Amino acid sequence: MDFSGNALAPNVLLIKQHLAELCAERHRAGAQPLNYRFPARRSRQSHTFLLADEEETASLQAGFGFGPFLDPDARALVLSPTQDFVSIYPKTCASSFVRAGLIGAAPLSIYAVSPFVMLVDRASLGSRPLPRHWSDLLDPCYQGEVVITAEDPTSNVALLSYFRLFGEEGLRAFISNISASASASVMSNLCAHASSQPGSIYIIPWFFARCCAAQERVVMVWPEEGALCFPLWLALRRDASEGARFIAAYFTGEEFARESAQSCLPAAHAASDEVLEEAFKTFLWVGWDFLQHMDIAAYASLVNADAAHIQKVSTL
């Protein structure tokens, strides 16, 4: 198989449409048909397919999240040069990605990111100051006011980023201010419509924040240090098929970058920066060195112990 993968909701229909168009283009040219499965039938953040036998995997895989960076077995494949996978980036990368350090030598390549920002209900925030920096959320005055997304806590972009930025003590201070977790769609509904909210500050993907920020009492804050980066990645096998490389060129190309950026998922190609407003070109990535050398056991132990109080909210 040439390609198998998943993507985040804002891009799923876009990618499905483009893959169908690429197939038709190759058919007209008399080229080898593409063999792919998208969206793949597996847990959307699963990365265990990276560890499967070569006969069972596609030449190109797409996924998202921090799972492969934190899995003890997958880390050896995706963070250090191997015989299995090779990095794949555009010839001309977005300056915003370069500044953030998103372009790395690791075999797993980040082709786009989902930026996480703050969505703040000013009415619920009351007399507390509007946060402008990620460090502001370490202040005890925000205790019980922060809501994060509801994926596995150990791979949560906010918790991982705070561990990277502020260490164990900073992460503990941040966790003590968190009241609840919820899916991004539930979070945006809570902030926009709920009269009784679990908090006033939502750390949420830009796509959902933009959908909600038109409300008069709601403000989106793009922190001055940059939006947190939730990675969308590609894994290209060293012996990849021609069809896989053809699809990889699409994911790292100009057309995809423009349309992905318009969907609030900035891409690695330089064309992405041409679409984004200047205020939305600053990203905060945890860093390749951090991922390679972090003490995963210590981090997981801290999160599992300190985050037990966080309430999961599934509906309004």
N, C-alpha and C positions, 0 to 999 in steps of 0.2 A: 504493500500500500504506500502511496506517495505521501498522504497527509491525513492526520487525525488530530482533532483538537476541539477546544472550547474557547469561548470569549465572554466578556462581560455584556450585559444586556444591551447597552447603547449601540454595540457594534455587531450583534449577532445577525440581524437581518441584512446589514450592509455587506458583511463577509459572505453570507449565503448567496446573495445576489451576484456579487463579483465572481465568486467561484463558478457559478453557472455560466456567467459571461465568458470567463476564461476557458471553460470547457468548450463552449460554442466556437470561440476564436480558434482554438487548436483543431477542432473538427474541420473548420473551413480551410485551415492550412494543411490538413492531412497529417497532423502530428499525432503522436501517441496519446490516447485518451488519458485523462487524469483519473486516478483511483483514490478517492478520499472519503472520509466520514466526518461530517461537521453539521451540527454539534455532535460530538462523540457521545456514545452511551456509557457514561461513567460519571461518578461524582465529579461535579464541575471543577473542584479544586484538586482532584486526585493527581498525584504525580507518580504513583507506583508503576505506571506504564513505562517510565524511564528505566526501570530496573528489570523489565521483562526480557526474555530471549529475543535476539534480533529478528527471528522468524515471525515473532508475534507482534512486532511494533512497526509503525509507519516510519518512513525515512525522515519526515518532518512532523514534529509534535508542537502543539500550541496549548498553553495553559496560562494560569494566573495565580498570584498569591505567593506566599513565602514557604509553602510546604516543602518544595525540593531543597531549599536552602537550609532547612532545619532538620530534615530527616537524616539520621546518621548514615544510612546507606546511600541515599541519593547525593549527599553533599560531595562525595568523592568524584561523582560524575560531572557535577554542574559548577563547581567552584575552582577546580584545578584542571590544567590541560590534561586531556585523556586521549585515548585512541578511539573513543566512541563518538564524541560530539565535537563540532567546530562552531565557533561564533559566527554570526551573520549580521552585519550592520550595513546601513546605506553608505555609499561612497562619500556623500556629503551629509553629515549628521547635524541635527538641530543644535544650535549654540546653547539653548536652554538645557539640553541633555548633557552636553559636554561640561558646562559649568557645574551641574549637579553631580557629576561623576558617574552618571548612569551608563556611559559607554565603557565597558570593561573587557578584559582579556579572557574572562571565564567562558566556558563552552556554552552556558545558557545565556541567551541574548535577550535583552529587554527591547522589544519593538515598540512598546507604548506604555503609558502609565495612567492610572486613575488617581488624580490628585485629591487628597483629602483636606478639607478646609473646616472652618468653624461656621456653624449656622446658629445664630443667637437670637433668642426671643427676648427682646429688650424689656417687654412688660414683665416677664417672669424674672428677668435678671435683677430688676428693682434698682436699688442704689449702688449695687456693685459696679465697678468700672468695666467697661467693654474690653475684653481681652484683645490684644494686638499681637502678642508673641506667644509661642508655645510655652515658654517659661512662665507666663502669667498663670497658667492653669496649675502650677504647683502651690499657689497661694491658698491657705486654708479658708479664705473667704468664699471660695467656690465649692466648698464641701457639699456633696449631694447635688451639684448642679450639672455635672458632666455626663453625657450619654455617648457610648461608643457603639460601633457595629458589633454584630453578634456572632461572628465566626469564632472558631477555636481561639480562646484567649492567648495561647502561646504563639499564634501566628497573626494576631491582630496588629494591624499596621501602626496604630497609635501606641499600644503598649511596647511594641518592639522599638519604635522610634524614640520613645521616652527613655527606654533602657540605654539606647545608643547615645542620646544627647545628655542625659543627666545621671546615669549610673543607677545603682540599686536604690540609694536613698531618694533620688529624684523620682524614680518609678513608683516607689512606695507612697510618696507624697501625692503623686498624680492619681494612683489607684484609690487612695482614700477620698478623693474628690468625686469619684465616679459613682453614680447612683444606679445606672441601668445600662443594659445593652439591647439593641433591636436591629432588625434588618434596615437597610438604607431606606427602603420604601416606607416602612412603618415610621422611621424617624422623621421623614419629611412630612408625613401626615400628622404625626404628633405635634410637630412644631407649628404646622400651619393651622390645625383645626382643634386640637384637644384643649379642653378647658382645664383639665387636670393633667399636668405633665410630670414626667419623672425627672426633669431637669430643665435648664434654660440654655445650655450650651451643647450642641450636637456636633461631634466630629464625624463628618459625613462626606461621601464622594461629591465632587464638584457638580456632576451631572444632576444629582438629586437636590443639592443646595440651590442650584440655579433655577430649578423648577419651582422651588418654594419661596425664593427670596423676594418675589414681587409683593408679598404680604407687607403691609405698612409697618407692622410691629416686629418684623423679622429682618435681620441684617446678616449678610454673608461676610465673613472676615477671611481674607487671604493673608495669613500671618506674614509679617515682614521677612522672616527667615525663609519663607517658601512653604508651599503646600507639601504635605507628606506624600510620599510616592508608594503606591500599591502597584507592584509590577505585573505587566503582561509579557510573557516570555515565549521564545521559540527555542526548540532543541532540534538542531539539524545534524543528522548522522554524517560522519565523515565520508561514508560510502553512499551518500544519498543518491536517489534516482534523479534523472533529469527532470521528471515531473515535480519532485519535491523542491528542487532548486528553482524551478519556474514559479511555484507557489510562494516560496520564500522571498523571491524578488518582488512579488506583489505586496507582501506584508512590509517590506522595507522600502517600498517605492513612494513616489510623489503623490499619486492619486489617493492611495490609502491614507497617507499622512494628512492630507488636506481634509478629507471627509471624517477621519477619526478625530482630528482636533476640533472640528465643528460639533462633534458629539461629546465634547468635554473629556476626550481621551487623547491627550497630546502624544504624538508619535516621534520616533527617532529620526526620521528624515527631516532635512532642513525646511521642507515646505510646510511642516507643521507650525514653525515659528511665524511664518508669513500670515497664518490665519489667526493666531492668538493675539489678543491685546497685550500691550507691554506689561500691564499689571498682573497678567496670568502666565508669566514665563519664568517664575522663580520656583524651583522645586527643592525639596529637602529629602535626599536619599540616605538611607542608613549607611551605605558604603559597602563596597566589595570586601575591603580588608576586615571590617567589623564582622560581616557575615562569615568570613573564613575563619576568624580567630575567636569568636564569641564563645563563652562558656554556656552551652545550650542547657546543660543540666541545672546549673545555678539559676539561669533565667526562668526555666520552666518551673522549678521548685518555688521560686519567689512568686511568680504569677499565680500558680495554683493555690498557694497559701493565702496570699493577700487579696485575691480577687473573688474569693468565695462569697462575699456579701453582695456582689453585683446581681441585681434582679434582671431577668430576661423578660422583655416585653414583646409579645407576639401580635397583639391587636390593639386598636384604639380603646 
